[in-house]
Amino acid sequence: MKLLKYIFLGFIQGMTETIPVSSSGHLMIFKNLIDLDVSFDTIAILTNFGSLIAIIILFWNDIVKIIKDFFKYLTKKDEKAKSGYKYAWMIVLGCIPAGIAGLFVSYFDLFEKIEDNIKVVGLSLILTAILLFIIRNFKGRKEDNKIGVKEAITVGCFQILGLLPGISRSGSTIVGGMSTGLKRDTAFKYSFMLYIPMSIAAFILEVKDITFESGLILYYAVAVLVSLVVTLLVTKWFRRIVNSGKLIYFSVYCFIIGTLVLLFLK
């Protein structure tokens, strides 16, 4: 039964991390509904790490190309690599708003009174539903090479919304990208290019909060593995949903779950 609990939490993390429904919000909902008798902070950090590895695997070729192009243009001024060089800087620029906001929130502990408030999760899910509904029919034309300062800053500011408990980071950044005219797949890819450095930074900052119990190492490992595999599969599926213009499904889901949380949980 204990192993099933960790498999369940890894599955929930993997299912919800990359789709616009908020993994942290869903973990809070299940924490409120079921007494799982586990350290949620530790399991959230570890399963998030599993999701991070999955995204790195999924975008490995893109990551390698961007890094190669960055140094190729930086050292040799190779014009063929200029687009990748620029894209690398747009990733850095897109991370700055949420990075600064995250440090500010952490230093002043601004979410102390609301981070465990289930009603905030309900409201946040409804806000996510509204944002997804607004951009449901957007069809941008801009591709990777058209991401400039305006697009990067806009998406970066939308990413700040993901700091709120219950707001989906992927949802807010994809909404931000599509609102600036990015093509659906371009917005999707850029969202997860920002996700990688932000998640690495978050893991480094949070790793000190992990409380390992030697008898639970196997359970932790299983939860991380489940999170990794499920994240990989779900993200591939989510990419197809985004490209087919069916984000309305997630809008409806978030609205229903958010409303149920507000009505029935406390």
WOGIRA-V743888 format. One record per helix or strand of 3 or more residues. SS is the DSSP state (alpha for helix, beta for strand). FROM is the first residue (numbers start at 1). LEN is the number of residues. If there is no record, write none. Layout:
{{SS | FROM | LEN} {SS | FROM | LEN}}
This chain:
{{alpha | 2 | 15} {alpha | 23 | 11} {alpha | 40 | 19} {alpha | 60 | 17} {alpha | 79 | 30} {alpha | 118 | 17} {alpha | 144 | 3} {alpha | 149 | 13} {alpha | 169 | 11} {alpha | 184 | 26} {alpha | 214 | 30} {alpha | 248 | 17}}
